[in-house]
């Protein structure tokens, strides 16, 4: 029983998703490089294509003149691959289609990418390189990623950088050709490089990460890849982690809403109405010109007077700060204060003397003087009795 259960588990483990997805003998062969793109050999398809397939794209009007000049070179490059091409200037379109001489079935897709790149303003010598087997292209649509036009323009400028320095750094690190044009970013290179370019572009436009931070990460990955000890290890601990900074934005000044009134504002008087009010409308042309000339003369005289005052102001001497006068005033103030103090001291001295006189009175003499008359009074009373 256990052996049967074990066999069923092994069968379930070996089972694949697809009907024809079965293990091949060359899957685990170490001598075969599965990522290598072999050049197409025409002997693989001697019979050619059974049916004609074609692609066409429109191009902008400003590209018309350039495409006319370059089209012979494009035609010869496609003719070598067995593809016919047509430039229609009336409709503003480019068309590529297979012929009897076409052997490579995938070359028509490459030809379609070629005319797409030409319509996106990629130079013809660079666009023709897409016909090689090891070259791929990716056109990233960035116009629909953000609604605000001002933000879109600013973030697109971040991709370019000052003097296209950021764009050059991206091209060097990814090994791809990158062209930012209008609402799209056209890139050419290997699959790995195209994936990196798409991530950098989308992160920039969606404001996830600035391209400079992505460039720093790519530089670190390049250095880490040189170390064979870290080939199969995780690089997360070495890579920098950038955090978003909350930048304070200026508050938009909102105008205060006026109270709603159903009635429209009163009509402003026209130039003719103002002339009728002042009476200028009924004056003759000579009088009008004379009045204007007089006003002009008055304005000129006012301006000349102002200029003259400014010129003369430079020659007016500044007010001198006389130190002696202030000293004299200070001395007078001091004298008056001293006189007041002397008067107050004299008053206090007089009051003090009065107090001393009261204190020096002899109490006994005062008692003796008062006792004598009292005795005389008693005597008088006794004599009367």
Secondary structure, DSSP 8 states (H G I E B T S, - for coil): -HHHHHHHHHHHHH--SSSS----TTTT-TT--TT------GGG-SS--SS--EEEEE--GGGHHHHHHHHHHHHHHHHHTTEEEEEETTTTEEEEEE-TT---TTHHHHHHHHHHHHHTT--HHHHGGGGSTT-EEEEEE-TTS---HHHHHHHHHHHH-GGGHHHHHHHHHHT-EEEEETTEEEEEE-HHHHHHHHHHHHHHHTTSS-HHHHHHHHHHHHHHHT-GGGSSS--TTTS----------------------SS-------HHHHHHHHTGGGS-HHHHHHHHHHHHHHHHHHHHHHHHHHHHHTTS------HHHHHHHHHHHHHHHHHHHHHHHHHHHHHHHHHHHHHT--HHHHHHHHHHHHHHHHHHHHHH-
